[in-house]
Every structure is written in C-alpha cells, then in structure tokens.
Amino acid sequence: MINRNVRFLALLCAMLAAAAGLSGCVTVTPVYTSTGAQGFAINCSGMQHNWSDCFAAAGQKCKSQGFTILQRNGSAVPMEFHTYNSYGSMNSEGLFDYQSSDSTNATGFHTMAIHRSMVVMCGHPAAPPGGPGN
C-alpha cells in the first residue's frame, strides 16, 4: 500500500510540474531591434494560449499605432513523465526498459510543450524612397 501511495505522489508531483511548465502568463519584454528602434518580445507559450494572445498583447502595447511583426517562432515538443520501481533499467540508448514481470510498477503520461514567441515593433515601417506610392 505504501508503494502505491508513493507512486501516486510521484506521478502527481510530475503532473503538477508539467502543468506549471506548460502554463503561464503572456509576457512582454522591451527589446531593441537591430536598427536601434524599441520593440517588444512577446511570449505566449503554453497549451492554454494561442497566437491570438500574442497579437492581443502586441495590440495592448502599441495601441492605435498598430504593430509590425519582426520575428515569429513556434514549436511543439513532445514530453513524457514516468515513475517506476526498481524492476526496470536504463538501456544503452538511455531509454527505460520495462522488464516483463507482474511486479513491474510503472506509470506515466505524455503531453506537448508548446512554445510561441514573437518580436514586434510599434507602428509600420516607412516605405523606402522610390517604393510603392512614391
């Protein structure tokens, strides 16, 4: 019974750590662009956010000036969490091998870590001389 409780607590801690890592607020950090203009690095990572949250944060910072997206990155990375007892071992590739035994006691779950970020500059860049409209 104690082993089952320990396993449950370990899995619960892993799930809470994953939830904390996958959640969070949209963050906006002032940065300077390569031209020296001020911009904002916006991070809206996590499963509960989407790109609209990044756009909303940019809109709140830039208000009626509008904004220009200078860079936009996103990725989804698979994650796994496992708890296990001493009836398994690590193989040569660093992966956990479960031994076939009635006493093997392993639990785990799979999820995705979602990363989204963008860099924006308030306003719209001026058209170069001789460009459209000149």
C-alpha positions as YAML, in Angstrom:
chain: A
units: angstrom
residues:
- id: 1
  name: MET
  ca: [0.00, 0.00, 0.00]
- id: 2
  name: ILE
  ca: [2.83, 2.41, 0.82]
- id: 3
  name: ASN
  ca: [4.48, 1.74, -2.57]
- id: 4
  name: ARG
  ca: [1.23, 2.61, -4.35]
- id: 5
  name: ASN
  ca: [0.90, 5.87, -2.38]
- id: 6
  name: VAL
  ca: [4.50, 6.83, -3.12]
- id: 7
  name: ARG
  ca: [3.98, 6.09, -6.82]
- id: 8
  name: PHE
  ca: [0.78, 8.16, -6.84]
- id: 9
  name: LEU
  ca: [2.50, 11.11, -5.14]
- id: 10
  name: ALA
  ca: [5.45, 10.92, -7.56]
- id: 11
  name: LEU
  ca: [3.09, 10.95, -10.55]
- id: 12
  name: LEU
  ca: [1.07, 13.80, -9.05]
- id: 13
  name: CYS
  ca: [4.25, 15.85, -8.50]
- id: 14
  name: ALA
  ca: [5.37, 15.19, -12.09]
- id: 15
  name: MET
  ca: [1.97, 16.23, -13.43]
- id: 16
  name: LEU
  ca: [1.96, 19.43, -11.36]
- id: 17
  name: ALA
  ca: [5.49, 20.27, -12.51]
- id: 18
  name: ALA
  ca: [4.45, 19.71, -16.14]
- id: 19
  name: ALA
  ca: [1.34, 21.85, -15.67]
- id: 20
  name: ALA
  ca: [3.42, 24.64, -14.17]
- id: 21
  name: GLY
  ca: [5.87, 24.42, -17.05]
- id: 22
  name: LEU
  ca: [3.16, 24.35, -19.68]
- id: 23
  name: SER
  ca: [1.09, 27.15, -18.24]
- id: 24
  name: GLY
  ca: [1.89, 30.72, -17.52]
- id: 25
  name: CYS
  ca: [1.12, 34.25, -18.42]
- id: 26
  name: VAL
  ca: [1.75, 36.07, -21.65]
- id: 27
  name: THR
  ca: [4.95, 38.03, -21.05]
- id: 28
  name: VAL
  ca: [6.02, 41.22, -22.82]
- id: 29
  name: THR
  ca: [9.65, 42.36, -22.56]
- id: 30
  name: PRO
  ca: [11.01, 45.60, -24.05]
- id: 31
  name: VAL
  ca: [13.85, 44.97, -26.53]
- id: 32
  name: TYR
  ca: [15.77, 46.93, -29.14]
- id: 33
  name: THR
  ca: [15.72, 45.89, -32.78]
- id: 34
  name: SER
  ca: [18.80, 45.64, -34.99]
- id: 35
  name: THR
  ca: [18.08, 49.19, -36.21]
- id: 36
  name: GLY
  ca: [18.01, 50.54, -32.64]
- id: 37
  name: ALA
  ca: [14.25, 51.01, -32.55]
- id: 38
  name: GLN
  ca: [12.35, 49.85, -29.48]
- id: 39
  name: GLY
  ca: [10.28, 46.72, -29.86]
- id: 40
  name: PHE
  ca: [8.71, 44.06, -27.66]
- id: 41
  name: ALA
  ca: [9.49, 40.36, -27.26]
- id: 42
  name: ILE
  ca: [6.21, 38.59, -26.54]
- id: 43
  name: ASN
  ca: [5.98, 35.04, -25.20]
- id: 44
  name: CYS
  ca: [2.61, 33.29, -25.22]
- id: 45
  name: SER
  ca: [3.74, 29.71, -24.71]
- id: 46
  name: GLY
  ca: [1.61, 27.02, -23.11]
- id: 47
  name: MET
  ca: [-1.34, 24.86, -24.01]
- id: 48
  name: GLN
  ca: [-3.87, 27.39, -22.70]
- id: 49
  name: HIS
  ca: [-2.59, 30.16, -25.00]
- id: 50
  name: ASN
  ca: [-2.60, 30.65, -28.77]
- id: 51
  name: TRP
  ca: [-1.28, 33.17, -31.27]
- id: 52
  name: SER
  ca: [-4.26, 35.48, -30.65]
- id: 53
  name: ASP
  ca: [-2.92, 36.03, -27.13]
- id: 54
  name: CYS
  ca: [0.39, 37.23, -28.59]
- id: 55
  name: PHE
  ca: [-1.43, 39.54, -31.03]
- id: 56
  name: ALA
  ca: [-3.62, 40.91, -28.22]
- id: 57
  name: ALA
  ca: [-0.54, 41.67, -26.08]
- id: 58
  name: ALA
  ca: [1.11, 43.46, -29.03]
- id: 59
  name: GLY
  ca: [-2.08, 45.46, -29.59]
- id: 60
  name: GLN
  ca: [-2.22, 46.46, -25.92]
- id: 61
  name: LYS
  ca: [1.38, 47.71, -26.04]
- id: 62
  name: CYS
  ca: [1.16, 49.54, -29.35]
- id: 63
  name: LYS
  ca: [-2.46, 50.73, -29.17]
- id: 64
  name: SER
  ca: [-3.56, 52.83, -32.18]
- id: 65
  name: GLN
  ca: [-0.06, 52.81, -33.76]
- id: 66
  name: GLY
  ca: [-0.52, 49.21, -34.79]
- id: 67
  name: PHE
  ca: [2.49, 46.91, -34.92]
- id: 68
  name: THR
  ca: [4.82, 45.17, -37.31]
- id: 69
  name: ILE
  ca: [5.88, 41.58, -36.64]
- id: 70
  name: LEU
  ca: [9.66, 41.35, -36.97]
- id: 71
  name: GLN
  ca: [10.02, 37.70, -35.94]
- id: 72
  name: ARG
  ca: [7.64, 34.85, -35.10]
- id: 73
  name: ASN
  ca: [8.57, 31.39, -33.77]
- id: 74
  name: GLY
  ca: [6.54, 28.44, -32.62]
- id: 75
  name: SER
  ca: [7.11, 24.79, -31.85]
- id: 76
  name: ALA
  ca: [5.53, 21.82, -30.12]
- id: 77
  name: VAL
  ca: [7.83, 19.44, -28.28]
- id: 78
  name: PRO
  ca: [6.63, 16.05, -27.02]
- id: 79
  name: MET
  ca: [7.20, 15.40, -23.32]
- id: 80
  name: GLU
  ca: [6.91, 12.23, -21.24]
- id: 81
  name: PHE
  ca: [6.91, 11.74, -17.50]
- id: 82
  name: HIS
  ca: [7.38, 8.34, -15.90]
- id: 83
  name: THR
  ca: [7.67, 6.92, -12.43]
- id: 84
  name: TYR
  ca: [8.89, 3.39, -11.96]
- id: 85
  name: ASN
  ca: [10.22, 1.00, -9.37]
- id: 86
  name: SER
  ca: [13.46, -0.97, -9.30]
- id: 87
  name: TYR
  ca: [12.20, -3.70, -11.65]
- id: 88
  name: GLY
  ca: [13.28, -1.76, -14.73]
- id: 89
  name: SER
  ca: [16.60, -0.49, -16.02]
- id: 90
  name: MET
  ca: [18.05, 2.05, -18.43]
- id: 91
  name: ASN
  ca: [19.21, 0.62, -21.75]
- id: 92
  name: SER
  ca: [22.25, 1.70, -23.78]
- id: 93
  name: GLU
  ca: [20.26, 4.49, -25.51]
- id: 94
  name: GLY
  ca: [19.19, 5.99, -22.19]
- id: 95
  name: LEU
  ca: [15.62, 4.77, -22.55]
- id: 96
  name: PHE
  ca: [13.81, 2.92, -19.81]
- id: 97
  name: ASP
  ca: [13.31, -0.80, -20.43]
- id: 98
  name: TYR
  ca: [10.41, -2.35, -18.59]
- id: 99
  name: GLN
  ca: [11.12, -5.91, -17.54]
- id: 100
  name: SER
  ca: [8.23, -8.26, -18.06]
- id: 101
  name: SER
  ca: [7.16, -9.09, -14.55]
- id: 102
  name: ASP
  ca: [3.93, -8.96, -12.63]
- id: 103
  name: SER
  ca: [5.68, -6.76, -10.09]
- id: 104
  name: THR
  ca: [6.78, -4.08, -12.58]
- id: 105
  name: ASN
  ca: [5.10, -0.93, -11.45]
- id: 106
  name: ALA
  ca: [5.44, 1.97, -13.90]
- id: 107
  name: THR
  ca: [3.15, 4.89, -14.61]
- id: 108
  name: GLY
  ca: [3.47, 7.88, -16.86]
- id: 109
  name: PHE
  ca: [1.81, 10.33, -19.18]
- id: 110
  name: HIS
  ca: [2.54, 12.12, -22.46]
- id: 111
  name: THR
  ca: [1.92, 15.76, -23.35]
- id: 112
  name: MET
  ca: [3.24, 18.54, -25.57]
- id: 113
  name: ALA
  ca: [5.24, 21.61, -24.58]
- id: 114
  name: ILE
  ca: [4.01, 24.46, -26.77]
- id: 115
  name: HIS
  ca: [6.39, 27.38, -27.37]
- id: 116
  name: ARG
  ca: [5.26, 30.60, -29.09]
- id: 117
  name: SER
  ca: [7.13, 33.90, -29.26]
- id: 118
  name: MET
  ca: [7.31, 36.93, -31.47]
- id: 119
  name: VAL
  ca: [9.10, 40.26, -31.64]
- id: 120
  name: VAL
  ca: [7.10, 43.30, -32.70]
- id: 121
  name: MET
  ca: [7.76, 46.97, -33.30]
- id: 122
  name: CYS
  ca: [5.03, 49.55, -32.81]
- id: 123
  name: GLY
  ca: [3.93, 51.38, -35.94]
- id: 124
  name: HIS
  ca: [4.57, 50.49, -39.53]
- id: 125
  name: PRO
  ca: [7.97, 50.99, -41.15]
- id: 126
  name: ALA
  ca: [8.19, 53.86, -43.60]
- id: 127
  name: ALA
  ca: [8.25, 52.85, -47.25]
- id: 128
  name: PRO
  ca: [11.74, 53.22, -48.76]
- id: 129
  name: PRO
  ca: [12.19, 56.06, -51.29]
- id: 130
  name: GLY
  ca: [11.02, 55.00, -54.73]
- id: 131
  name: GLY
  ca: [8.83, 52.29, -53.20]
- id: 132
  name: PRO
  ca: [5.08, 51.88, -53.81]
- id: 133
  name: GLY
  ca: [3.19, 55.13, -53.64]
- id: 134
  name: ASN
  ca: [6.23, 57.32, -54.43]
...
